[in-house]
Amino acid sequence: MVRGDRVDSVEYARRVNAAADLVGAGAPVAAAARTLASRYGVSVRQARRYLEQAMAAGHLEVPESSVVFTVKLPESLAGQIRARAHESDRAISAVVAQALAEFLERGAPEGRPGR
């Protein structure tokens, strides 16, 4: 596949899981590769990569799809978020998603009901 044609992490996990299902059902690797290549419109070589991943790691967790969620933040806070993302070599979205998930896990403060 051409580099620009890479699938996202959700589709990759689905393809590896399909490969794991074929291997788990006892399909020979060559036949499984041809099946995957036909099903997903990829080369047999790429299909073998999915099979190799499936044989090495088994089923993968399919990540949840992401959506665009725009918010307005104070400029200084946005700067701190960008800096934290840069320092940790992570995407801004990953830093914000982790922070929001941790915030929501803590729940509503005592004396303040949730909405």
C-alpha positions in Angstrom: 0.0 0.0 0.0 1.1 3.5 -0.6 1.9 5.4 2.6 -1.0 7.9 2.0 -3.4 5.0 1.9 -2.8 3.7 5.5 -5.8 2.8 7.4 -6.7 4.4 10.8 -6.2 2.5 14.1 -9.8 1.4 14.2 -9.7 -0.2 10.8 -6.2 -1.7 11.5 -7.5 -3.4 14.6 -10.5 -4.7 12.7 -8.3 -6.2 10.0 -5.9 -7.8 12.5 -8.9 -9.2 14.4 -10.3 -10.7 11.2 -6.9 -12.3 10.6 -6.9 -13.7 14.2 -10.3 -15.1 13.5 -9.1 -16.9 10.4 -6.0 -18.2 12.1 -8.1 -19.3 15.1 -10.5 -21.2 12.8 -7.5 -23.2 11.5 -7.2 -21.6 8.1 -3.8 -22.1 6.5 -1.8 -18.9 6.4 -1.6 -18.7 2.6 -5.4 -19.1 2.3 -6.0 -16.7 5.1 -3.8 -14.1 3.4 -5.7 -14.5 0.1 -9.0 -14.2 1.9 -7.9 -11.0 3.7 -6.4 -9.5 0.5 -9.7 -10.1 -1.3 -11.9 -8.9 1.5 -10.0 -5.6 2.1 -8.6 -4.9 -1.3 -5.0 -5.1 -0.2 -2.0 -7.0 -1.4 -1.3 -10.6 -0.2 1.9 -9.2 1.3 -0.1 -6.6 3.4 -2.6 -9.3 4.4 0.3 -11.4 5.6 1.4 -8.5 7.8 -2.1 -8.5 9.4 -1.7 -12.2 10.0 1.8 -11.8 11.5 0.4 -9.2 13.9 -2.5 -11.5 14.8 -0.3 -14.5 15.4 2.0 -12.4 17.6 -0.5 -10.5 19.6 -3.9 -12.1 19.1 -7.0 -9.9 19.0 -6.5 -6.2 19.4 -8.8 -3.8 21.2 -10.7 -1.7 18.7 -10.2 1.9 19.8 -13.2 4.1 20.0 -13.6 6.5 17.1 -12.7 10.2 17.7 -14.9 13.2 17.0 -14.0 16.9 16.6 -14.9 18.8 19.8 -14.1 22.5 19.8 -13.8 24.5 22.9 -12.6 28.0 23.8 -9.9 28.2 26.3 -7.9 31.0 27.8 -4.8 31.6 25.8 -2.5 30.8 28.7 -4.2 27.4 29.3 -3.9 26.5 25.6 -0.2 27.4 25.7 0.3 25.1 28.7 -1.5 22.3 27.0 0.6 22.7 23.9 3.8 22.8 26.0 2.8 19.6 27.9 2.0 17.8 24.6 5.4 18.9 23.2 7.3 17.9 26.4 5.7 14.4 26.5 5.9 14.0 22.7 2.2 13.4 22.5 -0.6 14.9 20.4 -2.6 17.8 22.0 -5.7 15.7 21.6 -4.2 12.8 23.6 -3.2 15.1 26.4 -6.6 16.8 26.6 -8.4 13.4 26.3 -6.4 12.0 29.2 -7.0 15.1 31.4 -10.7 15.1 30.7 -11.0 11.4 31.4 -9.2 11.8 34.7 -11.4 14.8 35.6 -14.6 12.8 34.8 -13.4 9.8 36.7 -13.2 11.9 39.9 -16.9 12.6 39.7 -18.8 15.6 41.0 -17.3 17.4 44.0 -19.0 16.9 47.4 -22.0 19.2 47.8 -22.3 19.9 44.0 -24.7 17.6 42.2 -23.8 16.5 38.7 -25.9 17.9 35.8 
